[in-house]
Amino acid sequence: MLGCSIRKSSDQSSLAAPRGLSQPNTSFIASYSLGIHHLLLIVYLQVLITLLLLTIFLYSNLHHFLVKHINIQFLMKSEQVQLSFNHQSFHFVKSH
């Protein structure tokens, strides 16, 4: 008697993974074939830590530059502002 099977067995599908591969391995191979790039966790953490350290370094150098080269003094009682930059001093007075 001839019959029509509803399901294909796993060995008849051209895109089926071999039976010896586990689901995570199959997912990795499938995503790689779709062009999805994988980054190992350790590499991701190294990149993240490097960016964090670079941000801290740049911020600390900027803060050091501002403290060393720019001096702003607000004289609240007299409503005056004195700004010093590269050994030049500017004095501003609020006009009434």
PDB file of N, CA, C and O in Angstrom:
ATOM      1  N   MET A   1       0.838  -1.160   0.000  1.00  0.00           N
ATOM      2  CA  MET A   1       0.000   0.000   0.000  1.00  0.00           C
ATOM      3  C   MET A   1       0.893   1.237   0.000  1.00  0.00           C
ATOM      4  O   MET A   1       1.797   1.376   0.825  1.00  0.00           O
ATOM      5  N   LEU A   2       0.626   2.097  -0.912  1.00  0.00           N
ATOM      6  CA  LEU A   2       1.393   3.325  -1.026  1.00  0.00           C
ATOM      7  C   LEU A   2       0.801   4.377  -0.106  1.00  0.00           C
ATOM      8  O   LEU A   2      -0.416   4.553  -0.043  1.00  0.00           O
ATOM      9  N   GLY A   3       1.673   5.068   0.601  1.00  0.00           N
ATOM     10  CA  GLY A   3       1.204   6.122   1.501  1.00  0.00           C
ATOM     11  C   GLY A   3       2.063   7.365   1.342  1.00  0.00           C
ATOM     12  O   GLY A   3       3.147   7.341   0.760  1.00  0.00           O
ATOM     13  N   CYS A   4       1.559   8.397   1.857  1.00  0.00           N
ATOM     14  CA  CYS A   4       2.276   9.669   1.807  1.00  0.00           C
ATOM     15  C   CYS A   4       2.604  10.061   3.244  1.00  0.00           C
ATOM     16  O   CYS A   4       1.705  10.259   4.061  1.00  0.00           O
ATOM     17  N   SER A   5       3.877  10.169   3.541  1.00  0.00           N
ATOM     18  CA  SER A   5       4.236  10.523   4.910  1.00  0.00           C
ATOM     19  C   SER A   5       4.061  12.032   5.109  1.00  0.00           C
ATOM     20  O   SER A   5       4.327  12.833   4.212  1.00  0.00           O
ATOM     21  N   ILE A   6       3.618  12.382   6.284  1.00  0.00           N
ATOM     22  CA  ILE A   6       3.402  13.795   6.598  1.00  0.00           C
ATOM     23  C   ILE A   6       4.730  14.450   6.970  1.00  0.00           C
ATOM     24  O   ILE A   6       4.977  15.594   6.589  1.00  0.00           O
ATOM     25  N   ARG A   7       5.565  13.762   7.688  1.00  0.00           N
ATOM     26  CA  ARG A   7       6.845  14.311   8.132  1.00  0.00           C
ATOM     27  C   ARG A   7       7.982  13.698   7.339  1.00  0.00           C
ATOM     28  O   ARG A   7       7.965  12.518   6.987  1.00  0.00           O
ATOM     29  N   LYS A   8       8.961  14.527   7.074  1.00  0.00           N
ATOM     30  CA  LYS A   8      10.180  14.000   6.462  1.00  0.00           C
ATOM     31  C   LYS A   8      11.083  13.521   7.579  1.00  0.00           C
ATOM     32  O   LYS A   8      11.149  14.145   8.638  1.00  0.00           O
ATOM     33  N   SER A   9      11.754  12.461   7.361  1.00  0.00           N
ATOM     34  CA  SER A   9      12.721  12.031   8.361  1.00  0.00           C
ATOM     35  C   SER A   9      13.928  12.954   8.293  1.00  0.00           C
ATOM     36  O   SER A   9      14.159  13.612   7.278  1.00  0.00           O
ATOM     37  N   SER A  10      14.695  13.002   9.373  1.00  0.00           N
ATOM     38  CA  SER A  10      15.797  13.959   9.469  1.00  0.00           C
ATOM     39  C   SER A  10      16.867  13.735   8.413  1.00  0.00           C
ATOM     40  O   SER A  10      17.566  14.678   8.043  1.00  0.00           O
ATOM     41  N   ASP A  11      17.010  12.538   7.928  1.00  0.00           N
ATOM     42  CA  ASP A  11      18.061  12.268   6.953  1.00  0.00           C
ATOM     43  C   ASP A  11      17.650  12.670   5.538  1.00  0.00           C
ATOM     44  O   ASP A  11      18.495  12.651   4.642  1.00  0.00           O
ATOM     45  N   GLN A  12      16.388  13.034   5.298  1.00  0.00           N
ATOM     46  CA  GLN A  12      15.948  13.404   3.958  1.00  0.00           C
ATOM     47  C   GLN A  12      16.039  14.913   3.705  1.00  0.00           C
ATOM     48  O   GLN A  12      16.021  15.335   2.549  1.00  0.00           O
ATOM     49  N   SER A  13      16.132  15.716   4.732  1.00  0.00           N
ATOM     50  CA  SER A  13      16.198  17.163   4.550  1.00  0.00           C
ATOM     51  C   SER A  13      17.615  17.573   4.176  1.00  0.00           C
ATOM     52  O   SER A  13      18.582  17.092   4.767  1.00  0.00           O
ATOM     53  N   SER A  14      17.736  18.460   3.199  1.00  0.00           N
ATOM     54  CA  SER A  14      19.076  18.874   2.767  1.00  0.00           C
ATOM     55  C   SER A  14      19.723  19.858   3.739  1.00  0.00           C
ATOM     56  O   SER A  14      20.948  19.981   3.754  1.00  0.00           O
ATOM     57  N   LEU A  15      18.925  20.569   4.561  1.00  0.00           N
ATOM     58  CA  LEU A  15      19.469  21.555   5.483  1.00  0.00           C
ATOM     59  C   LEU A  15      19.562  21.054   6.918  1.00  0.00           C
ATOM     60  O   LEU A  15      19.938  21.813   7.811  1.00  0.00           O
ATOM     61  N   ALA A  16      19.235  19.822   7.147  1.00  0.00           N
ATOM     62  CA  ALA A  16      19.256  19.303   8.513  1.00  0.00           C
ATOM     63  C   ALA A  16      20.693  19.103   8.982  1.00  0.00           C
ATOM     64  O   ALA A  16      21.577  18.729   8.211  1.00  0.00           O
ATOM     65  N   ALA A  17      20.896  19.364  10.260  1.00  0.00           N
ATOM     66  CA  ALA A  17      22.216  19.161  10.853  1.00  0.00           C
ATOM     67  C   ALA A  17      22.449  17.675  11.079  1.00  0.00           C
ATOM     68  O   ALA A  17      21.502  16.923  11.312  1.00  0.00           O
ATOM     69  N   PRO A  18      23.687  17.256  11.013  1.00  0.00           N
ATOM     70  CA  PRO A  18      23.981  15.855  11.316  1.00  0.00           C
ATOM     71  C   PRO A  18      23.555  15.519  12.742  1.00  0.00           C
ATOM     72  O   PRO A  18      23.557  16.384  13.618  1.00  0.00           O
ATOM     73  N   ARG A  19      23.192  14.266  12.967  1.00  0.00           N
ATOM     74  CA  ARG A  19      22.678  13.857  14.272  1.00  0.00           C
ATOM     75  C   ARG A  19      23.701  13.998  15.387  1.00  0.00           C
ATOM     76  O   ARG A  19      23.315  14.100  16.551  1.00  0.00           O
ATOM     77  N   GLY A  20      24.985  14.007  15.076  1.00  0.00           N
ATOM     78  CA  GLY A  20      26.013  14.081  16.103  1.00  0.00           C
ATOM     79  C   GLY A  20      26.215  15.474  16.695  1.00  0.00           C
ATOM     80  O   GLY A  20      26.862  15.607  17.733  1.00  0.00           O
ATOM     81  N   LEU A  21      25.679  16.505  16.064  1.00  0.00           N
ATOM     82  CA  LEU A  21      25.889  17.870  16.550  1.00  0.00           C
ATOM     83  C   LEU A  21      24.830  18.251  17.580  1.00  0.00           C
ATOM     84  O   LEU A  21      23.654  17.915  17.443  1.00  0.00           O
ATOM     85  N   SER A  22      25.274  18.956  18.604  1.00  0.00           N
ATOM     86  CA  SER A  22      24.329  19.416  19.622  1.00  0.00           C
ATOM     87  C   SER A  22      23.641  20.693  19.144  1.00  0.00           C
ATOM     88  O   SER A  22      24.056  21.298  18.155  1.00  0.00           O
ATOM     89  N   GLN A  23      22.601  21.090  19.845  1.00  0.00           N
ATOM     90  CA  GLN A  23      21.838  22.280  19.461  1.00  0.00           C
ATOM     91  C   GLN A  23      22.687  23.550  19.509  1.00  0.00           C
ATOM     92  O   GLN A  23      22.592  24.350  18.578  1.00  0.00           O
ATOM     93  N   PRO A  24      23.526  23.792  20.552  1.00  0.00           N
ATOM     94  CA  PRO A  24      24.355  25.008  20.535  1.00  0.00           C
ATOM     95  C   PRO A  24      25.338  25.046  19.366  1.00  0.00           C
ATOM     96  O   PRO A  24      25.544  26.097  18.760  1.00  0.00           O
ATOM     97  N   ASN A  25      25.943  23.902  19.051  1.00  0.00           N
ATOM     98  CA  ASN A  25      26.860  23.858  17.911  1.00  0.00           C
ATOM     99  C   ASN A  25      26.128  24.130  16.609  1.00  0.00           C
ATOM    100  O   ASN A  25      26.628  24.852  15.747  1.00  0.00           O
ATOM    101  N   THR A  26      24.953  23.556  16.470  1.00  0.00           N
ATOM    102  CA  THR A  26      24.155  23.768  15.267  1.00  0.00           C
ATOM    103  C   THR A  26      23.758  25.232  15.145  1.00  0.00           C
ATOM    104  O   THR A  26      23.820  25.798  14.054  1.00  0.00           O
ATOM    105  N   SER A  27      23.348  25.856  16.254  1.00  0.00           N
ATOM    106  CA  SER A  27      22.969  27.270  16.230  1.00  0.00           C
ATOM    107  C   SER A  27      24.153  28.139  15.849  1.00  0.00           C
ATOM    108  O   SER A  27      24.006  29.090  15.081  1.00  0.00           O
ATOM    109  N   PHE A  28      25.337  27.819  16.384  1.00  0.00           N
ATOM    110  CA  PHE A  28      26.536  28.593  16.069  1.00  0.00           C
ATOM    111  C   PHE A  28      26.852  28.502  14.583  1.00  0.00           C
ATOM    112  O   PHE A  28      27.131  29.515  13.942  1.00  0.00           O
ATOM    113  N   ILE A  29      26.808  27.302  14.038  1.00  0.00           N
ATOM    114  CA  ILE A  29      27.109  27.107  12.613  1.00  0.00           C
ATOM    115  C   ILE A  29      26.073  27.813  11.753  1.00  0.00           C
ATOM    116  O   ILE A  29      26.424  28.440  10.753  1.00  0.00           O
ATOM    117  N   ALA A  30      24.809  27.720  12.125  1.00  0.00           N
ATOM    118  CA  ALA A  30      23.747  28.363  11.347  1.00  0.00           C
ATOM    119  C   ALA A  30      23.891  29.878  11.380  1.00  0.00           C
ATOM    120  O   ALA A  30      23.764  30.533  10.345  1.00  0.00           O
ATOM    121  N   SER A  31      24.153  30.441  12.548  1.00  0.00           N
ATOM    122  CA  SER A  31      24.290  31.898  12.634  1.00  0.00           C
ATOM    123  C   SER A  31      25.537  32.368  11.901  1.00  0.00           C
ATOM    124  O   SER A  31      25.528  33.446  11.306  1.00  0.00           O
ATOM    125  N   TYR A  32      26.605  31.588  11.931  1.00  0.00           N
ATOM    126  CA  TYR A  32      27.824  31.941  11.207  1.00  0.00           C
ATOM    127  C   TYR A  32      27.563  31.931   9.703  1.00  0.00           C
ATOM    128  O   TYR A  32      28.062  32.795   8.981  1.00  0.00           O
ATOM    129  N   SER A  33      26.784  30.959   9.229  1.00  0.00           N
ATOM    130  CA  SER A  33      26.489  30.895   7.798  1.00  0.00           C
ATOM    131  C   SER A  33      25.581  32.040   7.363  1.00  0.00           C
ATOM    132  O   SER A  33      25.540  32.381   6.181  1.00  0.00           O
ATOM    133  N   LEU A  34      24.850  32.638   8.311  1.00  0.00           N
ATOM    134  CA  LEU A  34      24.013  33.798   8.002  1.00  0.00           C
ATOM    135  C   LEU A  34      24.800  35.105   8.078  1.00  0.00           C
ATOM    136  O   LEU A  34      24.251  36.169   7.793  1.00  0.00           O
ATOM    137  N   GLY A  35      26.063  35.041   8.454  1.00  0.00           N
ATOM    138  CA  GLY A  35      26.890  36.232   8.515  1.00  0.00           C
ATOM    139  C   GLY A  35      26.865  36.927   9.858  1.00  0.00           C
ATOM    140  O   GLY A  35      27.303  38.074   9.956  1.00  0.00           O
ATOM    141  N   ILE A  36      26.372  36.280  10.889  1.00  0.00           N
ATOM    142  CA  ILE A  36      26.348  36.860  12.227  1.00  0.00           C
ATOM    143  C   ILE A  36      27.696  36.567  12.877  1.00  0.00           C
ATOM    144  O   ILE A  36      28.075  35.410  13.059  1.00  0.00           O
ATOM    145  N   HIS A  37      28.415  37.639  13.223  1.00  0.00           N
ATOM    146  CA  HIS A  37      29.741  37.469  13.803  1.00  0.00           C
ATOM    147  C   HIS A  37      29.635  37.281  15.309  1.00  0.00           C
ATOM    148  O   HIS A  37      28.838  37.939  15.977  1.00  0.00           O
ATOM    149  N   HIS A  38      30.436  36.389  15.823  1.00  0.00           N
ATOM    150  CA  HIS A  38      30.436  36.096  17.248  1.00  0.00           C
ATOM    151  C   HIS A  38      31.707  36.648  17.869  1.00  0.00           C
ATOM    152  O   HIS A  38      32.788  36.564  17.286  1.00  0.00           O
ATOM    153  N   LEU A  39      31.564  37.205  19.041  1.00  0.00           N
ATOM    154  CA  LEU A  39      32.691  37.749  19.780  1.00  0.00           C
ATOM    155  C   LEU A  39      32.778  36.977  21.082  1.00  0.00           C
ATOM    156  O   LEU A  39      31.804  36.889  21.830  1.00  0.00           O
ATOM    157  N   LEU A  40      33.913  36.436  21.341  1.00  0.00           N
ATOM    158  CA  LEU A  40      34.072  35.697  22.581  1.00  0.00           C
ATOM    159  C   LEU A  40      33.874  36.632  23.758  1.00  0.00           C
ATOM    160  O   LEU A  40      34.210  37.813  23.673  1.00  0.00           O
ATOM    161  N   LEU A  41      33.345  36.129  24.835  1.00  0.00           N
ATOM    162  CA  LEU A  41      33.058  36.946  26.006  1.00  0.00           C
ATOM    163  C   LEU A  41      34.316  37.608  26.545  1.00  0.00           C
ATOM    164  O   LEU A  41      34.267  38.766  26.958  1.00  0.00           O
ATOM    165  N   ILE A  42      35.424  36.911  26.551  1.00  0.00           N
ATOM    166  CA  ILE A  42      36.657  37.479  27.097  1.00  0.00           C
ATOM    167  C   ILE A  42      37.135  38.648  26.244  1.00  0.00           C
ATOM    168  O   ILE A  42      37.639  39.635  26.779  1.00  0.00           O
ATOM    169  N   VAL A  43      36.984  38.550  24.922  1.00  0.00           N
ATOM    170  CA  VAL A  43      37.371  39.646  24.033  1.00  0.00           C
ATOM    171  C   VAL A  43      36.449  40.837  24.254  1.00  0.00           C
ATOM    172  O   VAL A  43      36.904  41.980  24.289  1.00  0.00           O
ATOM    173  N   TYR A  44      35.159  40.573  24.402  1.00  0.00           N
ATOM    174  CA  TYR A  44      34.193  41.642  24.671  1.00  0.00           C
ATOM    175  C   TYR A  44      34.534  42.359  25.972  1.00  0.00           C
ATOM    176  O   TYR A  44      34.500  43.588  26.030  1.00  0.00           O
ATOM    177  N   LEU A  45      34.860  41.605  27.007  1.00  0.00           N
ATOM    178  CA  LEU A  45      35.212  42.215  28.289  1.00  0.00           C
ATOM    179  C   LEU A  45      36.503  43.022  28.181  1.00  0.00           C
ATOM    180  O   LEU A  45      36.617  44.086  28.791  1.00  0.00           O
ATOM    181  N   GLN A  46      37.471  42.532  27.417  1.00  0.00           N
ATOM    182  CA  GLN A  46      38.716  43.277  27.225  1.00  0.00           C
ATOM    183  C   GLN A  46      38.457  44.602  26.518  1.00  0.00           C
ATOM    184  O   GLN A  46      39.025  45.627  26.894  1.00  0.00           O
ATOM    185  N   VAL A  47      37.612  44.586  25.507  1.00  0.00           N
ATOM    186  CA  VAL A  47      37.273  45.818  24.791  1.00  0.00           C
ATOM    187  C   VAL A  47      36.541  46.777  25.719  1.00  0.00           C
ATOM    188  O   VAL A  47      36.827  47.974  25.725  1.00  0.00           O
ATOM    189  N   LEU A  48      35.609  46.267  26.495  1.00  0.00           N
ATOM    190  CA  LEU A  48      34.841  47.093  27.421  1.00  0.00           C
ATOM    191  C   LEU A  48      35.748  47.732  28.478  1.00  0.00           C
ATOM    192  O   LEU A  48      35.626  48.924  28.757  1.00  0.00           O
ATOM    193  N   ILE A  49      36.641  46.957  29.055  1.00  0.00           N
ATOM    194  CA  ILE A  49      37.562  47.477  30.075  1.00  0.00           C
ATOM    195  C   ILE A  49      38.514  48.503  29.458  1.00  0.00           C
ATOM    196  O   ILE A  49      38.808  49.522  30.084  1.00  0.00           O
ATOM    197  N   THR A  50      38.997  48.248  28.245  1.00  0.00           N
ATOM    198  CA  THR A  50      39.883  49.197  27.574  1.00  0.00           C
ATOM    199  C   THR A  50      39.178  50.528  27.334  1.00  0.00           C
ATOM    200  O   THR A  50      39.762  51.587  27.564  1.00  0.00           O
ATOM    201  N   LEU A  51      37.936  50.484  26.876  1.00  0.00           N
ATOM    202  CA  LEU A  51      37.185  51.720  26.663  1.00  0.00           C
ATOM    203  C   LEU A  51      36.944  52.460  27.968  1.00  0.00           C
ATOM    204  O   LEU A  51      37.012  53.689  28.009  1.00  0.00           O
ATOM    205  N   LEU A  52      36.667  51.730  29.021  1.00  0.00           N
ATOM    206  CA  LEU A  52      36.459  52.351  30.329  1.00  0.00           C
ATOM    207  C   LEU A  52      37.735  53.037  30.815  1.00  0.00           C
ATOM    208  O   LEU A  52      37.690  54.177  31.277  1.00  0.00           O
ATOM    209  N   LEU A  53      38.863  52.351  30.714  1.00  0.00           N
ATOM    210  CA  LEU A  53      40.139  52.937  31.139  1.00  0.00           C
ATOM    211  C   LEU A  53      40.520  54.140  30.279  1.00  0.00           C
ATOM    212  O   LEU A  53      41.049  55.126  30.792  1.00  0.00           O
ATOM    213  N   LEU A  54      40.258  54.066  28.988  1.00  0.00           N
ATOM    214  CA  LEU A  54      40.543  55.191  28.099  1.00  0.00           C
ATOM    215  C   LEU A  54      39.690  56.401  28.465  1.00  0.00           C
ATOM    216  O   LEU A  54      40.182  57.529  28.463  1.00  0.00           O
ATOM    217  N   THR A  55      38.425  56.175  28.775  1.00  0.00           N
ATOM    218  CA  THR A  55      37.537  57.262  29.190  1.00  0.00           C
ATOM    219  C   THR A  55      38.028  57.904  30.476  1.00  0.00           C
ATOM    220  O   THR A  55      38.055  59.129  30.589  1.00  0.00           O
ATOM    221  N   ILE A  56      38.415  57.086  31.443  1.00  0.00           N
ATOM    222  CA  ILE A  56      38.927  57.617  32.715  1.00  0.00           C
ATOM    223  C   ILE A  56      40.211  58.406  32.477  1.00  0.00           C
ATOM    224  O   ILE A  56      40.394  59.482  33.047  1.00  0.00           O
ATOM    225  N   PHE A  57      41.098  57.875  31.639  1.00  0.00           N
ATOM    226  CA  PHE A  57      42.361  58.556  31.343  1.00  0.00           C
ATOM    227  C   PHE A  57      42.117  59.908  30.682  1.00  0.00           C
ATOM    228  O   PHE A  57      42.710  60.913  31.074  1.00  0.00           O
ATOM    229  N   LEU A  58      41.236  59.931  29.672  1.00  0.00           N
ATOM    230  CA  LEU A  58      40.960  61.187  28.979  1.00  0.00           C
ATOM    231  C   LEU A  58      40.302  62.197  29.903  1.00  0.00           C
ATOM    232  O   LEU A  58      40.633  63.382  29.863  1.00  0.00           O
ATOM    233  N   TYR A  59      39.371  61.740  30.736  1.00  0.00           N
ATOM    234  CA  TYR A  59      38.704  62.652  31.660  1.00  0.00           C
ATOM    235  C   TYR A  59      39.691  63.227  32.670  1.00  0.00           C
ATOM    236  O   TYR A  59      39.654  64.422  32.962  1.00  0.00           O
ATOM    237  N   SER A  60      40.575  62.385  33.204  1.00  0.00           N
ATOM    238  CA  SER A  60      41.523  62.873  34.207  1.00  0.00           C
ATOM    239  C   SER A  60      42.515  63.857  33.589  1.00  0.00           C
ATOM    240  O   SER A  60      42.892  64.836  34.234  1.00  0.00           O
ATOM    241  N   ASN A  61      42.945  63.610  32.344  1.00  0.00           N
ATOM    242  CA  ASN A  61      43.842  64.549  31.675  1.00  0.00           C
ATOM    243  C   ASN A  61      43.143  65.863  31.365  1.00  0.00           C
ATOM    244  O   ASN A  61      43.748  66.928  31.488  1.00  0.00           O
ATOM    245  N   LEU A  62      41.885  65.806  30.967  1.00  0.00           N
ATOM    246  CA  LEU A  62      41.128  67.026  30.712  1.00  0.00           C
ATOM    247  C   LEU A  62      40.962  67.815  32.000  1.00  0.00           C
ATOM    248  O   LEU A  62      41.137  69.034  32.014  1.00  0.00           O
ATOM    249  N   HIS A  63      40.627  67.127  33.076  1.00  0.00           N
ATOM    250  CA  HIS A  63      40.469  67.791  34.370  1.00  0.00           C
ATOM    251  C   HIS A  63      41.801  68.425  34.796  1.00  0.00           C
ATOM    252  O   HIS A  63      41.825  69.556  35.281  1.00  0.00           O
ATOM    253  N   HIS A  64      42.899  67.697  34.612  1.00  0.00           N
ATOM    254  CA  HIS A  64      44.222  68.221  34.969  1.00  0.00           C
ATOM    255  C   HIS A  64      44.542  69.473  34.146  1.00  0.00           C
ATOM    256  O   HIS A  64      45.052  70.454  34.687  1.00  0.00           O
ATOM    257  N   PHE A  65      44.248  69.445  32.851  1.00  0.00           N
ATOM    258  CA  PHE A  65      44.496  70.599  31.986  1.00  0.00           C
ATOM    259  C   PHE A  65      43.671  71.800  32.435  1.00  0.00           C
ATOM    260  O   PHE A  65      44.186  72.915  32.524  1.00  0.00           O
ATOM    261  N   LEU A  66      42.394  71.570  32.718  1.00  0.00           N
ATOM    262  CA  LEU A  66      41.532  72.676  33.127  1.00  0.00           C
ATOM    263  C   LEU A  66      41.986  73.277  34.449  1.00  0.00           C
ATOM    264  O   LEU A  66      41.983  74.497  34.614  1.00  0.00           O
ATOM    265  N   VAL A  67      42.371  72.436  35.378  1.00  0.00           N
ATOM    266  CA  VAL A  67      42.819  72.935  36.685  1.00  0.00           C
ATOM    267  C   VAL A  67      44.139  73.687  36.540  1.00  0.00           C
ATOM    268  O   VAL A  67      44.344  74.713  37.189  1.00  0.00           O
ATOM    269  N   LYS A  68      45.033  73.184  35.692  1.00  0.00           N
ATOM    270  CA  LYS A  68      46.358  73.779  35.557  1.00  0.00           C
ATOM    271  C   LYS A  68      46.337  75.080  34.755  1.00  0.00           C
ATOM    272  O   LYS A  68      47.043  76.026  35.106  1.00  0.00           O
ATOM    273  N   HIS A  69      45.545  75.146  33.690  1.00  0.00           N
ATOM    274  CA  HIS A  69      45.635  76.254  32.749  1.00  0.00           C
ATOM    275  C   HIS A  69      44.502  77.274  32.851  1.00  0.00           C
ATOM    276  O   HIS A  69      44.651  78.402  32.379  1.00  0.00           O
ATOM    277  N   ILE A  70      43.411  76.913  33.437  1.00  0.00           N
ATOM    278  CA  ILE A  70      42.280  77.838  33.498  1.00  0.00           C
ATOM    279  C   ILE A  70      41.908  78.059  34.951  1.00  0.00           C
ATOM    280  O   ILE A  70      41.653  77.113  35.696  1.00  0.00           O
ATOM    281  N   ASN A  71      41.882  79.283  35.328  1.00  0.00           N
ATOM    282  CA  ASN A  71      41.518  79.638  36.694  1.00  0.00           C
ATOM    283  C   ASN A  71      40.372  80.641  36.627  1.00  0.00           C
ATOM    284  O   ASN A  71      40.528  81.735  36.085  1.00  0.00           O
ATOM    285  N   ILE A  72      39.239  80.270  37.170  1.00  0.00           N
ATOM    286  CA  ILE A  72      38.073  81.148  37.176  1.00  0.00           C
ATOM    287  C   ILE A  72      37.733  81.462  38.620  1.00  0.00           C
ATOM    288  O   ILE A  72      37.579  80.566  39.450  1.00  0.00           O
ATOM    289  N   GLN A  73      37.622  82.721  38.897  1.00  0.00           N
ATOM    290  CA  GLN A  73      37.243  83.146  40.242  1.00  0.00           C
ATOM    291  C   GLN A  73      35.995  84.009  40.143  1.00  0.00           C
ATOM    292  O   GLN A  73      35.952  84.983  39.392  1.00  0.00           O
ATOM    293  N   PHE A  74      35.001  83.641  40.900  1.00  0.00           N
ATOM    294  CA  PHE A  74      33.776  84.427  40.960  1.00  0.00           C
ATOM    295  C   PHE A  74      33.790  85.224  42.257  1.00  0.00           C
ATOM    296  O   PHE A  74      33.837  84.661  43.351  1.00  0.00           O
ATOM    297  N   LEU A  75      33.750  86.507  42.118  1.00  0.00           N
ATOM    298  CA  LEU A  75      33.714  87.381  43.277  1.00  0.00           C
ATOM    299  C   LEU A  75      32.262  87.823  43.443  1.00  0.00           C
ATOM    300  O   LEU A  75      31.827  88.814  42.856  1.00  0.00           O
ATOM    301  N   MET A  76      31.525  87.071  44.250  1.00  0.00           N
ATOM    302  CA  MET A  76      30.080  87.238  44.317  1.00  0.00           C
ATOM    303  C   MET A  76      29.654  88.582  44.912  1.00  0.00           C
ATOM    304  O   MET A  76      28.696  89.189  44.432  1.00  0.00           O
ATOM    305  N   LYS A  77      30.330  89.041  45.917  1.00  0.00           N
ATOM    306  CA  LYS A  77      29.901  90.279  46.570  1.00  0.00           C
ATOM    307  C   LYS A  77      30.017  91.469  45.630  1.00  0.00           C
ATOM    308  O   LYS A  77      29.156  92.348  45.623  1.00  0.00           O
ATOM    309  N   SER A  78      31.061  91.494  44.853  1.00  0.00           N
ATOM    310  CA  SER A  78      31.260  92.627  43.949  1.00  0.00           C
ATOM    311  C   SER A  78      30.732  92.349  42.543  1.00  0.00           C
ATOM    312  O   SER A  78      30.830  93.200  41.660  1.00  0.00           O
ATOM    313  N   GLU A  79      30.170  91.152  42.336  1.00  0.00           N
ATOM    314  CA  GLU A  79      29.622  90.736  41.039  1.00  0.00           C
ATOM    315  C   GLU A  79      30.668  90.863  39.929  1.00  0.00           C
ATOM    316  O   GLU A  79      30.412  91.425  38.864  1.00  0.00           O
ATOM    317  N   GLN A  80      31.819  90.337  40.211  1.00  0.00           N
ATOM    318  CA  GLN A  80      32.916  90.369  39.253  1.00  0.00           C
ATOM    319  C   GLN A  80      33.374  88.944  38.957  1.00  0.00           C
ATOM    320  O   GLN A  80      33.248  88.049  39.794  1.00  0.00           O
ATOM    321  N   VAL A  81      33.903  88.753  37.765  1.00  0.00           N
ATOM    322  CA  VAL A  81      34.463  87.458  37.375  1.00  0.00           C
ATOM    323  C   VAL A  81      35.872  87.703  36.855  1.00  0.00           C
ATOM    324  O   VAL A  81      36.106  88.585  36.029  1.00  0.00           O
ATOM    325  N   GLN A  82      36.792  86.910  37.352  1.00  0.00           N
ATOM    326  CA  GLN A  82      38.171  86.999  36.876  1.00  0.00           C
ATOM    327  C   GLN A  82      38.533  85.667  36.239  1.00  0.00           C
ATOM    328  O   GLN A  82      38.391  84.612  36.857  1.00  0.00           O
ATOM    329  N   LEU A  83      39.005  85.725  34.994  1.00  0.00           N
ATOM    330  CA  LEU A  83      39.349  84.525  34.233  1.00  0.00           C
ATOM    331  C   LEU A  83      40.817  84.609  33.855  1.00  0.00           C
ATOM    332  O   LEU A  83      41.260  85.602  33.277  1.00  0.00           O
ATOM    333  N   SER A  84      41.567  83.573  34.180  1.00  0.00           N
ATOM    334  CA  SER A  84      42.985  83.523  33.818  1.00  0.00           C
ATOM    335  C   SER A  84      43.213  82.328  32.905  1.00  0.00           C
ATOM    336  O   SER A  84      42.781  81.213  33.197  1.00  0.00           O
ATOM    337  N   PHE A  85      43.902  82.580  31.792  1.00  0.00           N
ATOM    338  CA  PHE A  85      44.186  81.511  30.841  1.00  0.00           C
ATOM    339  C   PHE A  85      45.517  81.826  30.172  1.00  0.00           C
ATOM    340  O   PHE A  85      45.699  82.914  29.625  1.00  0.00           O
ATOM    341  N   ASN A  86      46.452  80.870  30.215  1.00  0.00           N
ATOM    342  CA  ASN A  86      47.789  81.039  29.627  1.00  0.00           C
ATOM    343  C   ASN A  86      48.451  82.335  30.084  1.00  0.00           C
ATOM    344  O   ASN A  86      48.958  83.112  29.275  1.00  0.00           O
ATOM    345  N   HIS A  87      48.434  82.542  31.351  1.00  0.00           N
ATOM    346  CA  HIS A  87      49.080  83.690  31.994  1.00  0.00           C
ATOM    347  C   HIS A  87      48.478  85.034  31.581  1.00  0.00           C
ATOM    348  O   HIS A  87      49.103  86.074  31.790  1.00  0.00           O
ATOM    349  N   GLN A  88      47.301  85.032  31.009  1.00  0.00           N
ATOM    350  CA  GLN A  88      46.586  86.270  30.715  1.00  0.00           C
ATOM    351  C   GLN A  88      45.366  86.320  31.614  1.00  0.00           C
ATOM    352  O   GLN A  88      44.694  85.312  31.826  1.00  0.00           O
ATOM    353  N   SER A  89      45.095  87.474  32.125  1.00  0.00           N
ATOM    354  CA  SER A  89      43.986  87.611  33.057  1.00  0.00           C
ATOM    355  C   SER A  89      42.932  88.541  32.467  1.00  0.00           C
ATOM    356  O   SER A  89      43.245  89.600  31.924  1.00  0.00           O
ATOM    357  N   PHE A  90      41.683  88.120  32.587  1.00  0.00           N
ATOM    358  CA  PHE A  90      40.557  88.922  32.112  1.00  0.00           C
ATOM    359  C   PHE A  90      39.654  89.199  33.303  1.00  0.00           C
ATOM    360  O   PHE A  90      39.420  88.332  34.145  1.00  0.00           O
ATOM    361  N   HIS A  91      39.163  90.398  33.351  1.00  0.00           N
ATOM    362  CA  HIS A  91      38.345  90.809  34.493  1.00  0.00           C
ATOM    363  C   HIS A  91      37.009  91.320  33.955  1.00  0.00           C
ATOM    364  O   HIS A  91      36.980  92.238  33.135  1.00  0.00           O
ATOM    365  N   PHE A  92      35.909  90.731  34.413  1.00  0.00           N
ATOM    366  CA  PHE A  92      34.577  91.121  33.959  1.00  0.00           C
ATOM    367  C   PHE A  92      33.793  91.662  35.143  1.00  0.00           C
ATOM    368  O   PHE A  92      33.824  91.109  36.242  1.00  0.00           O
ATOM    369  N   VAL A  93      33.094  92.752  34.890  1.00  0.00           N
ATOM    370  CA  VAL A  93      32.262  93.358  35.931  1.00  0.00           C
ATOM    371  C   VAL A  93      30.847  93.460  35.383  1.00  0.00           C
ATOM    372  O   VAL A  93      30.635  93.903  34.255  1.00  0.00           O
ATOM    373  N   LYS A  94      29.888  93.049  36.190  1.00  0.00           N
ATOM    374  CA  LYS A  94      28.488  93.120  35.784  1.00  0.00           C
ATOM    375  C   LYS A  94      28.051  94.585  35.759  1.00  0.00           C
ATOM    376  O   LYS A  94      28.225  95.323  36.729  1.00  0.00           O
ATOM    377  N   SER A  95      27.482  94.980  34.630  1.00  0.00           N
ATOM    378  CA  SER A  95      27.006  96.368  34.534  1.00  0.00           C
ATOM    379  C   SER A  95      25.574  96.447  35.043  1.00  0.00           C
ATOM    380  O   SER A  95      24.803  95.496  34.912  1.00  0.00           O
ATOM    381  N   HIS A  96      25.231  97.582  35.620  1.00  0.00           N
ATOM    382  CA  HIS A  96      23.891  97.750  36.197  1.00  0.00           C
ATOM    383  C   HIS A  96      22.973  98.437  35.238  1.00  0.00           C
ATOM    384  O   HIS A  96      21.805  98.662  35.555  1.00  0.00           O
TER     385      HIS A  96
END
